[in-house]
Amino acid sequence: MAIIGKIRKHSGLAVIIVGVAIAAFVIGDFGKKRTKGTNDIGVINGESIPYAEFNTKVDQAMEAQKENAGSDKISDQDAYQIRQTTWNNEVKTVLMGSEYDELGLTVSPEELFDQVQGKQPHRYILQYFKDPKTGQYDPALVLNYLKNLDKMEPKNRDMWLRFEKAIKDDRQETKFNNLISKGYYMPSAFLKKDYIKQTKSIKIRCIAPALTSIADSTVKVTDADFAKFYDKNKTYFYQDEPSRDLDYVTFEVIPSDPDRKKIAADVALLYKDFASSSDVVNFTNANSDKKADTVFLKKGTLPTKLDSLLFISSVGTLYQPFEFKNTWYMAKLLAIQERPDSMKGSQILIAFTSPGNEGIKRTKEQAKAKADSLLTALKKSPEKFAEVAKQVSDYPNAKDDGGDLKWFLDGNAGFYPFFKAGLEMKPKEMKVIETRIGYSLFILNEKTKPIKKVQAAVLTRAIEPSNQTYQDTYTKASSFAGQNKTPELFDKAITEKGLQKRTSPNLREMDNNLMGLPGAREVVRWAFAENTKVGEVSPVFDISGKYLIAVLKKIVQKGQQPLESIKDRIEPSVKNMKKATMIAEKMKQPIAASKEINTLATKLDTKVDTTVLTFSGFSRSAIGREMDLIGPIFTYKKGESVGPLTGNYGAYYLTVDEINEPPAKEDFTSEKTQQAQAFTQRVTSSLFKAIEKTAKITDNRLRFY
């Protein structure tokens, strides 16, 4: 059963094993009506993904995540993230499924059996079926787990089926990747060419007057300059998906002075009852924002003021309310003790029949008698404790770890009975301790040196905005949105009111966050709605306790971006290109007078840079980044001076001082292996992306989420 715990603990096999995502609420559309009869969340290469089926998977994943986290709630961000994962899994399942079907690529029952129980099992099996004592894979654990599968709860059996499916899916994908990567071949001529490219080098002296020597104000760029730069770099201006640029402003909801005064008055009244309470712990639990934590604490754990007071006071001392970081605190010192910080021990559990432990057929009295008997026997032979634990303990891991509890900390609720008993025990002493499920024979092995600790009931009250403050802040935000319906009025009002304008560029259709603001899915949906136009000011959005108003600044559609839409973005680069041309022109006359590089450097008020280039470029010098110039440079002869050369980052004049040919080489075995490994890695990381890029995918998620 320990393996079940491991699998459940890592049920963030979320992507690997569970393979589905988490659900979240479906927010309403913002002006984007659904086409009548459209119930598909997407269409992938002609295959429809019905919303109802997709959402069922999301709901299932939501429940799995809640169970894994041990909580009934799930954050909006987690819900969003795993909803994304669900979609990605659906896309991959459909696209890869068709690839597998076309190739007839399957994982047979016999192959799956071998992946689970064979001599070389799947990496998931190796990862989750380890001997806890050695940390090594133990095939006996797999067999034992499968033998008990029919006796397990249905949810655990379902979890195994998902685990098994994850193994099968991963195996199928590995076989597909291998088909591609094993088709790789690098001819010897190519290996030799690559070897020369990497090892042949040229030593040059180079001058490159700084572009900053020409002021931006003196550079006049024309439409032809823009067009030249755009045509040269056209591939960089293709957008894979649409985007939006937003400006926005937020109205923070912060407690007002009346809010603070009222909370202070409430806290003063609360303190009177706190001080007179006969059961201060229960009173704290009933009235505090945080449940009373009555564990013993060492110095430096609580807020500074309270921490200092607790360690110089006597038991029963009350601490009047004080404010710290927007929270009121009051406390009562309950106890002071010298306690160790941690202990180390072992146990032999003798369980008795109890709720959830009905499989044990032993009464409480019988368990106590057996534990006492073991205590008597082991006091005479304590060195046999671990051996006996492996033989008789009812704790699942005892057969592997001999009942070793390892080190456990003061305040760990799971070890409370042992720590409490250990306070009065000496190292190597044994004691029978009653727990919820049985009697444990506990041996204390070691404990740390006792230090002063305090136990206190600490009641907290956060200083929060009132409903009226929320209403007043919303009214301000609503008034701002209503009175400033154009970008010009929006910007003017921000300046006049001293607000901070924020920007969120390059927003994508399925984003959940604005730059600097999480959980803004509703704003994103508004920005991408069909009837939201550039320059439109949004309604008021409630985002994580803040009120937000946005203005849509720019719409960028999918595909090749026209020159006009990116002119502002590329203008600095176009100016630099123009500057490089201007500097090259200025260099021509001095070069005509003298080709000696040091003389030219003096005339042009710049320095001579000595550098070594390889054909792959990327040296420390500026010219090392000029990939269009590297090739021609390698055609020059030793002693030759060339320039001006115009590149993307400047204009250059250079002299070739040395040409270093690579050493003769005939054996390229290691290079061939490295190239093959690099190709295999690229296949693993990029193959599906390539398949996805060529697929026809209609993504309708914006309509639903």
C-alpha positions as CSV (number, residue, x, y, z in Angstrom):
1,M,0.0,0.0,0.0
2,A,3.0,2.3,0.3
3,I,3.2,2.4,-3.5
4,I,-0.4,3.6,-3.7
5,G,0.6,6.4,-1.4
6,K,3.5,7.3,-3.6
7,I,1.4,7.3,-6.8
8,R,-1.3,9.4,-5.1
9,K,1.3,11.7,-3.7
10,H,2.6,12.3,-7.2
11,S,-0.7,12.3,-8.8
12,G,0.7,15.4,-10.3
13,L,1.4,12.5,-12.6
14,A,-1.1,15.2,-13.6
15,V,0.4,15.6,-17.0
16,I,2.3,12.3,-17.3
17,I,-0.2,10.0,-15.7
18,V,-3.6,11.5,-15.2
19,G,-3.1,13.3,-18.5
20,V,-6.1,15.6,-18.0
21,A,-6.6,19.1,-16.7
22,I,-8.5,20.9,-14.1
23,A,-11.8,22.7,-14.5
24,A,-12.8,26.2,-13.7
25,F,-15.9,28.2,-14.0
26,V,-17.1,29.3,-17.4
27,I,-17.2,33.0,-17.6
28,G,-19.7,34.7,-19.9
29,D,-18.9,36.0,-23.4
30,F,-18.2,39.7,-23.9
31,G,-20.1,40.6,-27.0
32,K,-19.2,37.4,-28.9
33,K,-22.3,35.3,-29.6
34,R,-21.9,31.7,-30.3
35,T,-22.9,30.5,-33.7
36,K,-26.1,28.6,-33.5
37,G,-25.5,24.9,-33.2
38,T,-21.7,25.3,-32.4
39,N,-21.0,23.1,-29.5
40,D,-17.4,22.1,-30.3
41,I,-14.6,23.5,-28.2
42,G,-12.4,22.9,-31.2
43,V,-11.8,21.0,-34.5
44,I,-8.5,19.3,-35.1
45,N,-7.8,18.2,-38.7
46,G,-11.5,17.8,-39.2
47,E,-12.2,15.9,-35.9
48,S,-14.6,17.7,-33.6
49,I,-13.9,18.0,-29.9
50,P,-17.4,18.5,-28.3
51,Y,-17.5,20.9,-25.4
52,A,-19.5,18.5,-23.2
53,E,-16.9,15.7,-23.6
54,F,-14.0,18.1,-23.1
55,N,-15.6,19.6,-20.0
56,T,-16.2,16.2,-18.5
57,K,-12.5,15.5,-18.7
58,V,-11.8,18.9,-17.1
59,D,-14.2,18.1,-14.3
60,Q,-12.6,14.7,-13.7
61,A,-9.2,16.4,-13.6
62,M,-10.5,19.0,-11.2
63,E,-11.6,16.2,-8.8
64,A,-8.3,14.4,-9.2
65,Q,-6.4,17.6,-8.4
66,K,-8.5,18.4,-5.3
67,E,-8.0,14.9,-4.0
68,N,-4.3,15.1,-4.7
69,A,-4.0,18.4,-2.9
70,G,-6.3,17.3,-0.1
71,S,-8.5,20.3,-0.5
72,D,-12.1,21.0,-1.7
73,K,-10.9,24.2,-3.5
74,I,-8.7,24.9,-6.4
75,S,-7.2,28.3,-7.4
76,D,-8.3,30.0,-10.5
77,Q,-4.7,30.0,-11.8
78,D,-4.4,26.2,-11.3
79,A,-7.8,25.7,-12.9
80,Y,-6.7,27.8,-15.9
81,Q,-3.3,26.1,-16.2
82,I,-4.6,22.6,-16.2
83,R,-7.5,23.5,-18.5
84,Q,-4.7,24.5,-20.9
85,T,-3.1,21.2,-20.4
86,T,-6.3,19.4,-21.2
87,W,-6.5,21.2,-24.5
88,N,-2.9,20.4,-25.3
89,N,-3.5,16.8,-24.5
90,E,-6.5,16.6,-26.7
91,V,-4.6,18.2,-29.6
92,K,-1.7,15.8,-29.1
93,T,-4.0,12.7,-28.8
94,V,-5.8,13.5,-32.1
95,L,-2.7,14.5,-34.1
96,M,-0.5,11.7,-32.9
97,G,-3.3,9.2,-33.0
98,S,-3.7,9.7,-36.7
99,E,0.1,9.4,-37.2
100,Y,0.1,6.1,-35.3
101,D,-2.9,4.8,-37.2
102,E,-1.3,5.6,-40.6
103,L,1.9,3.8,-39.6
104,G,0.1,0.9,-37.9
105,L,2.1,1.8,-34.7
106,T,0.8,0.1,-31.6
107,V,1.8,-1.2,-28.2
108,S,0.7,-4.9,-27.9
109,P,-0.5,-6.4,-24.6
110,E,2.7,-8.5,-24.5
111,E,4.8,-5.4,-25.0
112,L,2.9,-3.5,-22.3
113,F,3.3,-6.4,-19.9
114,D,7.1,-6.3,-20.6
115,Q,7.1,-2.6,-19.9
116,V,5.5,-3.2,-16.5
117,Q,7.0,-6.5,-15.3
118,G,9.9,-7.2,-17.7
119,K,13.6,-7.2,-17.2
120,Q,13.9,-3.6,-18.4
121,P,10.7,-1.9,-17.3
122,H,9.5,1.5,-18.2
123,R,11.1,4.5,-16.5
124,Y,7.8,5.3,-14.7
125,I,7.9,1.8,-13.1
126,L,11.6,2.4,-12.2
127,Q,10.6,5.7,-10.7
128,Y,7.7,4.8,-8.5
129,F,8.5,1.2,-7.4
130,K,11.6,1.8,-5.4
131,D,12.7,0.1,-2.1
132,P,12.4,2.9,0.4
133,K,15.4,1.6,2.3
134,T,17.8,1.4,-0.7
135,G,16.2,3.8,-3.1
136,Q,16.6,1.1,-5.8
137,Y,13.9,-0.4,-8.1
138,D,12.4,-3.5,-6.6
139,P,10.4,-5.8,-9.0
140,A,8.8,-7.5,-6.0
141,L,7.0,-4.3,-5.2
142,V,5.4,-4.3,-8.6
143,L,4.2,-7.9,-8.3
144,N,2.9,-7.4,-4.8
145,Y,1.0,-4.3,-5.9
146,L,-0.6,-6.0,-8.8
147,K,-1.6,-9.0,-6.7
148,N,-3.5,-6.7,-4.3
149,L,-5.0,-4.6,-7.1
150,D,-8.4,-6.3,-6.9
151,K,-8.6,-5.7,-3.2
152,M,-8.0,-1.9,-3.5
153,E,-10.6,0.8,-3.7
154,P,-12.1,1.6,-7.1
155,K,-10.4,5.0,-7.3
156,N,-7.0,3.3,-6.7
157,R,-7.7,0.8,-9.5
158,D,-8.7,3.6,-11.8
159,M,-5.4,5.4,-10.9
160,W,-3.5,2.3,-11.9
161,L,-5.3,2.1,-15.2
162,R,-4.3,5.8,-15.9
163,F,-0.8,5.0,-14.9
164,E,-0.7,2.0,-17.2
165,K,-2.1,4.1,-20.1
166,A,0.6,6.7,-19.5
167,I,3.2,4.0,-19.9
168,K,1.5,2.8,-23.1
169,D,1.2,6.4,-24.6
170,D,4.8,7.2,-23.7
171,R,6.1,3.9,-25.3
172,Q,4.1,4.6,-28.5
173,E,5.5,8.1,-28.7
174,T,9.1,6.8,-28.1
175,K,8.7,4.3,-31.0
176,F,7.4,7.1,-33.3
177,N,10.3,9.3,-32.4
178,N,12.7,6.5,-33.0
179,L,11.4,5.9,-36.5
180,I,12.3,9.5,-37.3
181,S,15.6,9.7,-35.5
182,K,16.9,6.4,-36.8
183,G,16.4,7.7,-40.3
184,Y,19.1,10.3,-39.7
185,Y,22.4,10.0,-41.7
186,M,25.3,12.4,-41.9
187,P,27.6,11.8,-44.9
188,S,31.4,12.0,-44.2
189,A,31.7,14.9,-46.6
190,F,29.3,17.0,-44.5
191,L,31.1,16.0,-41.3
192,K,34.4,17.2,-42.8
193,K,32.8,20.4,-43.9
194,D,31.4,21.1,-40.5
195,Y,34.7,20.3,-38.9
196,I,36.4,22.9,-41.1
197,K,33.6,25.4,-40.3
198,Q,34.2,24.9,-36.5
199,T,38.0,24.8,-36.5
200,K,39.3,27.0,-39.3
201,S,40.0,30.5,-38.0
202,I,41.1,33.9,-39.2
203,K,42.9,36.5,-37.1
204,I,41.9,40.1,-38.1
205,R,42.4,43.7,-37.0
206,C,39.2,45.6,-37.5
207,I,37.8,49.1,-37.0
208,A,34.1,50.0,-36.6
209,P,33.2,53.6,-35.8
210,A,30.4,53.7,-33.2
211,L,26.8,54.2,-34.5
212,T,26.3,56.6,-31.6
213,S,28.7,59.0,-33.3
214,I,25.7,60.0,-35.5
215,A,22.8,61.6,-33.6
216,D,19.3,60.1,-34.2
217,S,18.0,63.5,-35.0
218,T,20.3,63.8,-38.1
219,V,19.1,60.5,-39.6
220,K,16.3,60.8,-42.1
221,V,14.8,57.5,-43.0
222,T,12.6,57.1,-46.1
223,D,9.9,54.6,-47.0
224,A,12.5,52.9,-49.2
225,D,14.8,52.4,-46.1
226,F,11.9,50.8,-44.2
227,A,11.0,48.6,-47.2
228,K,14.6,47.5,-47.5
229,F,14.9,46.5,-43.9
230,Y,11.4,44.8,-43.9
231,D,12.2,42.8,-47.0
232,K,15.5,41.6,-45.6
233,N,13.9,40.5,-42.3
234,K,10.5,39.5,-43.4
235,T,10.5,36.1,-41.7
236,Y,10.7,37.8,-38.3
237,F,7.4,39.6,-38.8
238,Y,5.2,36.5,-39.2
239,Q,2.8,36.1,-36.2
240,D,1.7,32.6,-35.4
241,E,-1.4,33.7,-33.5
242,P,-3.3,37.0,-33.1
243,S,-2.4,39.3,-30.3
244,R,-3.7,42.5,-28.5
245,D,-2.0,45.4,-26.8
246,L,-3.7,46.9,-23.8
247,D,-3.3,49.9,-21.5
248,Y,-5.0,49.7,-18.2
249,V,-5.4,51.3,-14.8
250,T,-6.4,49.7,-11.5
251,F,-8.3,51.1,-8.5
252,E,-7.0,49.4,-5.4
253,V,-9.5,48.6,-2.6
254,I,-7.7,49.6,0.6
255,P,-9.2,50.1,4.1
256,S,-10.4,53.6,4.7
257,D,-9.8,55.6,7.9
258,P,-13.4,54.8,9.1
259,D,-12.7,51.1,8.3
260,R,-9.5,51.1,10.4
261,K,-11.2,52.9,13.3
262,K,-14.1,50.5,13.3
263,I,-11.8,47.5,13.2
264,A,-9.7,49.0,16.0
265,A,-12.9,49.5,18.1
266,D,-14.0,45.9,17.4
267,V,-10.6,44.6,18.4
268,A,-10.7,46.5,21.7
269,L,-14.0,44.9,22.6
270,L,-12.8,41.5,21.5
271,Y,-9.8,41.9,23.7
272,K,-12.0,42.3,26.8
273,D,-13.6,39.0,26.1
274,F,-10.3,37.4,25.2
275,A,-8.8,38.5,28.5
276,S,-11.6,37.2,30.6
277,S,-12.1,33.9,28.7
278,S,-11.8,30.7,30.7
279,D,-10.9,28.8,27.5
280,V,-8.7,31.1,25.5
281,V,-7.8,28.5,22.9
282,N,-11.4,27.8,21.9
283,F,-12.2,31.5,22.1
284,T,-9.3,32.2,19.7
285,N,-10.4,29.5,17.3
286,A,-13.9,30.9,17.3
287,N,-12.9,34.6,16.7
288,S,-9.4,34.6,15.0
289,D,-8.8,34.9,11.3
290,K,-6.3,32.1,11.8
291,K,-6.8,29.0,13.9
292,A,-4.9,28.9,17.2
293,D,-1.6,27.1,16.7
294,T,-0.7,25.9,20.2
295,V,2.6,24.1,19.3
296,F,5.6,25.2,21.3
297,L,7.6,27.8,19.3
298,K,11.2,28.8,19.5
299,K,12.4,32.4,19.5
300,G,12.2,34.2,16.1
301,T,9.0,32.5,15.0
302,L,6.3,35.1,15.7
303,P,6.1,38.8,14.7
304,T,9.0,40.7,16.2
305,K,7.2,42.6,18.9
306,L,5.2,39.6,20.2
307,D,8.2,37.3,19.9
308,S,10.3,39.6,22.1
309,L,7.6,39.9,24.8
310,L,6.7,36.2,25.0
311,F,10.3,35.2,25.9
312,I,10.6,37.7,28.8
313,S,7.1,37.1,30.4
314,S,5.6,34.7,32.8
315,V,2.9,32.2,32.1
316,G,-0.6,33.8,32.0
317,T,0.6,37.1,30.7
318,L,-1.8,38.9,28.3
319,Y,-0.6,41.0,25.4
320,Q,-2.9,43.9,24.5
321,P,-3.8,44.4,20.8
322,F,-1.1,45.8,18.5
323,E,-1.0,46.4,14.7
324,F,1.6,44.7,12.5
325,K,1.5,44.6,8.7
326,N,-2.2,45.3,8.4
327,T,-3.2,42.8,11.0
328,W,-4.2,43.2,14.7
329,Y,-2.6,40.8,17.2
330,M,-3.4,39.9,20.8
331,A,-2.1,36.9,22.7
332,K,-1.9,35.0,26.0
333,L,1.2,33.1,27.1
334,L,0.1,29.6,28.0
335,A,3.3,27.7,28.9
336,I,7.0,27.8,28.8
337,Q,9.1,24.7,28.4
338,E,12.7,23.6,27.7
339,R,12.1,21.3,24.8
340,P,14.2,19.6,22.1
341,D,13.7,20.8,18.5
342,S,13.7,17.2,17.1
343,M,13.9,13.6,18.0
344,K,14.8,10.3,16.3
345,G,13.2,7.0,17.2
346,S,11.7,3.7,16.0
347,Q,8.4,2.0,16.6
348,I,6.7,-1.5,16.5
349,L,3.0,-1.0,15.9
350,I,0.6,-3.6,17.3
351,A,-2.7,-2.5,15.7
352,F,-6.2,-3.3,17.0
353,T,-9.6,-3.3,15.2
354,S,-10.6,0.4,14.6
355,P,-12.5,2.4,12.0
356,G,-10.7,2.2,8.7
357,N,-8.6,-0.7,10.1
358,E,-11.2,-3.5,10.1
359,G,-8.7,-5.9,8.5
360,I,-6.9,-6.2,11.9
361,K,-8.6,-9.0,14.0
362,R,-7.2,-8.1,17.4
363,T,-8.9,-6.4,20.3
364,K,-7.5,-3.3,22.1
365,E,-6.7,-5.5,25.2
366,Q,-4.9,-8.1,23.1
367,A,-2.8,-5.4,21.3
368,K,-1.8,-3.9,24.7
369,A,-0.8,-7.2,26.1
370,K,1.3,-8.0,23.1
371,A,3.0,-4.6,23.1
372,D,3.8,-5.0,26.9
373,S,5.2,-8.4,26.2
374,L,7.5,-7.1,23.5
375,L,8.6,-4.3,25.8
376,T,9.7,-6.8,28.4
377,A,11.6,-8.9,25.9
378,L,13.3,-6.1,24.0
379,K,14.5,-4.3,27.1
380,K,16.8,-7.3,27.5
381,S,17.9,-7.2,23.8
382,P,17.4,-3.7,22.4
383,E,19.7,-4.4,19.5
384,K,17.1,-6.7,18.1
385,F,14.5,-3.9,17.8
386,A,14.7,-3.5,14.1
387,E,14.7,-7.2,13.4
388,V,11.6,-7.7,15.5
389,A,9.9,-4.7,13.9
390,K,10.3,-6.3,10.5
391,Q,8.7,-9.5,11.7
392,V,5.8,-8.4,13.9
393,S,5.0,-4.7,13.3
394,D,1.7,-3.9,11.6
395,Y,3.1,-0.7,10.1
396,P,3.3,-1.2,6.2
397,N,6.9,0.1,5.9
398,A,8.3,-1.8,8.9
399,K,9.3,-4.8,6.8
400,D,11.6,-2.5,4.8
401,D,12.8,0.1,7.4
402,G,12.6,-1.8,10.7
403,G,10.2,0.7,12.1
404,D,12.6,3.6,11.7
405,L,10.8,6.9,12.2
406,K,13.9,8.9,11.4
407,W,14.1,12.5,12.7
408,F,10.8,14.2,13.5
409,L,10.2,17.9,14.5
410,D,8.5,19.4,17.5
411,G,5.0,20.4,16.4
412,N,4.6,17.7,13.7
413,A,1.0,16.5,14.5
414,G,1.7,13.0,12.9
415,F,4.4,12.3,15.5
416,Y,2.7,14.1,18.5
417,P,2.3,10.9,20.7
418,F,6.0,10.0,20.2
419,F,7.3,13.5,20.8
420,K,5.2,13.9,23.9
421,A,6.5,10.6,25.3
422,G,10.0,11.4,24.2
423,L,10.1,14.5,26.4
424,E,10.4,12.4,29.5
425,M,12.5,9.6,28.0
426,K,16.2,9.1,27.8
427,P,18.0,7.9,24.7
428,K,17.7,4.1,24.2
429,E,14.7,4.0,26.6
430,M,11.5,2.2,25.4
431,K,7.8,2.9,26.2
432,V,4.4,1.6,25.0
433,I,2.3,4.4,23.6
434,E,-1.4,4.3,22.7
435,T,-2.3,5.7,19.3
436,R,-5.5,5.9,17.3
437,I,-5.0,2.6,15.6
438,G,-2.9,0.6,18.1
439,Y,-0.2,0.4,20.6
440,S,3.3,1.4,19.6
441,L,6.4,0.2,21.3
442,F,8.6,3.3,20.9
443,I,12.3,3.5,21.4
444,L,13.9,6.9,21.6
445,N,17.3,6.9,19.8
446,E,18.4,10.5,20.0
447,K,17.0,14.0,20.7
448,T,18.5,17.5,20.3
449,K,19.5,19.7,23.2
450,P,16.5,21.3,24.9
451,I,15.9,25.0,24.2
452,K,13.4,27.5,25.6
453,K,10.1,27.4,23.8
454,V,6.7,29.1,24.5
455,Q,3.1,28.1,23.9
456,A,0.7,30.9,23.2
457,A,-2.9,31.6,22.0
458,V,-2.5,34.3,19.3
459,L,-5.7,35.9,18.0
460,T,-5.4,37.8,14.7
461,R,-7.8,40.2,12.9
462,A,-6.9,41.4,9.4
463,I,-7.5,45.1,8.6
464,E,-9.8,44.8,5.6
465,P,-11.9,47.1,3.5
466,S,-15.6,47.3,4.4
467,N,-18.4,46.6,2.0
468,Q,-18.9,50.4,1.8
469,T,-15.3,50.9,0.8
470,Y,-15.7,48.3,-1.9
471,Q,-18.8,50.1,-3.1
472,D,-17.1,53.5,-3.0
473,T,-14.0,52.3,-4.9
474,Y,-16.2,50.6,-7.5
475,T,-18.2,53.9,-7.9
476,K,-14.9,55.7,-8.6
477,A,-13.8,53.1,-11.1
478,S,-17.2,53.1,-12.8
479,S,-17.2,56.9,-13.0
480,F,-13.7,56.9,-14.5
481,A,-14.8,54.3,-17.2
482,G,-18.0,56.2,-17.9
483,Q,-16.4,59.6,-18.3
484,N,-13.3,58.6,-20.3
485,K,-14.5,56.7,-23.3
486,T,-11.6,57.5,-25.7
487,P,-7.9,56.8,-25.4
488,E,-7.2,60.5,-25.2
489,L,-9.6,61.1,-22.3
490,F,-8.4,57.9,-20.7
491,D,-4.7,59.1,-20.7
492,K,-5.7,62.6,-19.7
493,A,-7.7,61.4,-16.7
494,I,-4.9,59.1,-15.5
495,T,-2.5,62.1,-15.5
496,E,-5.0,64.5,-13.8
497,K,-5.9,61.9,-11.1
498,G,-2.3,60.9,-10.5
499,L,-3.0,57.2,-11.4
500,Q,-0.5,54.8,-12.8
501,K,-1.0,53.6,-16.4
502,R,0.2,50.1,-17.0
503,T,0.6,48.3,-20.3
504,S,0.2,44.7,-21.4
505,P,1.6,44.2,-24.9
506,N,1.4,41.1,-27.1
507,L,-1.5,39.6,-25.2
508,R,-2.5,36.2,-26.6
509,E,-6.0,34.7,-27.0
510,M,-5.7,32.1,-24.2
511,D,-3.6,34.2,-21.8
512,N,-4.8,34.4,-18.2
513,N,-2.6,37.2,-17.0
514,L,-2.0,40.8,-17.9
515,M,1.6,42.0,-17.5
516,G,1.8,42.4,-13.7
517,L,-1.7,41.2,-12.9
518,P,-2.7,37.5,-12.6
519,G,-6.2,36.1,-13.0
520,A,-7.4,38.6,-15.7
521,R,-9.1,36.1,-18.0
522,E,-12.2,38.2,-18.3
523,V,-10.2,41.2,-19.6
524,V,-8.5,39.0,-22.2
525,R,-11.8,37.7,-23.4
526,W,-13.1,41.3,-23.7
527,A,-10.0,42.3,-25.7
528,F,-10.5,39.5,-28.2
529,A,-14.3,39.8,-28.6
530,E,-15.4,40.5,-32.2
531,N,-17.1,43.8,-31.4
532,T,-14.2,45.2,-29.3
533,K,-12.5,47.8,-31.5
534,V,-9.1,49.6,-31.2
535,G,-9.5,52.6,-28.9
536,E,-12.4,51.1,-27.0
537,V,-12.5,51.6,-23.3
538,S,-13.6,48.5,-21.3
539,P,-16.3,48.2,-18.6
540,V,-15.1,47.8,-15.0
541,F,-13.6,44.4,-14.2
542,D,-13.1,43.0,-10.7
543,I,-9.7,41.3,-10.8
544,S,-8.4,39.8,-7.5
545,G,-10.0,42.5,-5.4
546,K,-9.0,45.3,-7.7
547,Y,-11.1,47.2,-10.1
548,L,-9.6,47.5,-13.6
549,I,-10.4,49.6,-16.7
550,A,-8.6,48.9,-20.0
551,V,-8.3,50.4,-23.4
552,L,-7.5,48.4,-26.5
553,K,-4.5,49.9,-28.1
554,K,-3.7,47.5,-30.9
555,I,-5.0,44.5,-32.8
556,V,-2.5,42.2,-34.5
557,Q,-4.0,39.4,-36.7
558,K,-2.3,36.1,-37.3
559,G,0.0,35.9,-40.3
560,Q,2.5,38.1,-42.1
561,Q,2.5,41.6,-40.5
562,P,2.3,44.4,-43.0
563,L,5.1,47.0,-42.9
564,E,2.8,49.8,-41.8
565,S,1.8,47.9,-38.6
566,I,5.4,47.5,-37.4
567,K,7.0,50.7,-38.5
568,D,7.3,52.1,-35.0
569,R,8.8,48.8,-33.8
570,I,11.5,48.6,-36.4
571,E,12.3,52.3,-36.7
572,P,15.4,52.1,-34.4
573,S,16.8,49.3,-36.4
574,V,16.2,51.1,-39.7
575,K,17.9,54.1,-38.3
576,N,20.9,52.0,-37.3
577,M,21.0,50.5,-40.8
578,K,21.0,54.0,-42.2
579,K,23.8,55.1,-39.8
580,A,25.9,52.1,-40.9
581,T,25.5,53.2,-44.5
582,M,26.4,56.8,-43.6
583,I,29.5,55.8,-41.7
584,A,30.6,53.6,-44.6
585,E,30.3,56.6,-46.9
586,K,32.4,58.7,-44.5
587,M,35.1,55.9,-44.4
588,K,35.6,55.8,-48.2
589,Q,37.7,59.0,-48.5
590,P,40.2,58.2,-45.7
591,I,40.5,54.6,-47.0
592,A,41.3,56.0,-50.5
593,A,44.1,58.1,-49.0
594,S,45.6,55.3,-46.8
595,K,44.8,51.6,-46.3
596,E,46.9,51.3,-43.2
597,I,44.5,50.3,-40.5
598,N,46.1,52.2,-37.6
599,T,46.3,55.4,-39.6
600,L,42.6,55.0,-40.5
601,A,41.7,54.4,-36.8
602,T,43.3,57.7,-35.9
603,K,41.6,59.6,-38.7
604,L,38.2,58.1,-37.8
605,D,38.6,58.6,-34.1
606,T,38.1,54.9,-33.3
607,K,40.2,52.0,-32.0
608,V,41.6,48.9,-33.6
609,D,40.1,45.7,-32.4
610,T,42.1,42.4,-32.8
611,T,39.9,39.3,-32.9
612,V,39.9,35.7,-34.1
613,L,36.9,34.5,-36.1
614,T,35.6,31.1,-36.9
615,F,33.2,30.4,-39.7
616,S,30.4,30.1,-37.2
617,G,31.1,33.6,-36.0
618,F,30.0,34.9,-32.5
619,S,33.4,36.3,-31.4
620,R,33.5,39.1,-28.8
621,S,33.9,41.7,-31.5
622,A,31.0,43.5,-33.2
623,I,31.9,42.0,-36.6
624,G,31.6,38.5,-35.0
625,R,27.8,39.0,-35.0
626,E,27.6,39.9,-38.7
627,M,26.8,36.5,-40.1
628,D,26.3,38.0,-43.6
629,L,29.9,39.2,-43.6
630,I,31.6,36.2,-42.1
631,G,31.4,34.1,-45.2
632,P,33.0,36.7,-47.5
633,I,35.7,37.4,-44.9
634,F,36.9,33.8,-45.1
635,T,37.6,34.3,-48.9
636,Y,40.2,37.0,-48.2
637,K,44.0,36.4,-48.3
638,K,46.5,36.9,-45.6
639,G,47.7,40.5,-45.6
640,E,44.6,41.7,-47.5
641,S,42.8,44.9,-46.2
642,V,39.1,45.3,-47.1
643,G,36.4,47.9,-46.5
644,P,34.2,49.6,-45.9
645,L,31.9,46.6,-45.3
646,T,28.4,47.4,-44.3
647,G,26.6,45.1,-41.9
648,N,23.5,45.1,-39.7
649,Y,25.3,46.6,-36.7
650,G,27.9,48.9,-38.3
651,A,30.4,49.6,-40.9
652,Y,33.9,47.9,-40.8
653,Y,37.4,48.0,-42.2
654,L,39.6,45.1,-41.6
655,T,43.1,43.6,-42.3
656,V,43.6,39.8,-42.4
657,D,46.7,39.0,-40.3
658,E,46.6,35.2,-40.1
659,I,44.7,32.3,-41.6
660,N,44.7,29.1,-39.5
661,E,43.8,26.0,-41.4
662,P,42.4,23.1,-39.3
663,P,44.6,20.1,-38.6
664,A,44.2,17.2,-41.0
665,K,41.6,14.7,-39.8
666,E,40.1,11.6,-41.2
667,D,38.2,9.9,-38.3
668,F,34.9,11.7,-37.6
669,T,33.4,9.0,-35.4
670,S,32.9,11.2,-32.3
671,E,31.5,14.1,-34.4
672,K,29.1,11.7,-36.1
673,T,27.9,10.5,-32.7
674,Q,27.5,14.0,-31.4
675,Q,25.5,15.1,-34.5
676,A,23.2,12.0,-34.2
677,Q,22.6,12.7,-30.5
678,A,21.8,16.3,-31.3
679,F,19.4,15.3,-34.0
680,T,17.7,12.8,-31.7
681,Q,17.2,15.5,-29.0
682,R,15.7,17.9,-31.6
683,V,13.3,15.1,-32.7
684,T,12.2,14.6,-29.1
685,S,11.7,18.3,-28.4
686,S,10.5,19.6,-31.7
687,L,8.8,16.8,-33.7
688,F,5.3,17.2,-32.3
689,K,5.6,21.0,-32.6
690,A,6.3,20.5,-36.3
691,I,3.3,18.2,-36.7
692,E,1.1,20.7,-34.9
693,K,2.2,23.6,-37.0
694,T,1.1,21.9,-40.2
695,A,-2.2,20.7,-38.7
696,K,-5.5,22.6,-39.3
697,I,-6.7,23.5,-35.8
698,T,-9.8,25.5,-35.0
699,D,-9.6,26.7,-31.4
700,N,-13.0,27.8,-30.0
701,R,-12.0,27.9,-26.4
702,L,-12.5,31.7,-26.2
703,R,-16.2,31.1,-26.6
704,F,-16.4,29.0,-23.5
705,Y,-13.6,30.1,-21.2
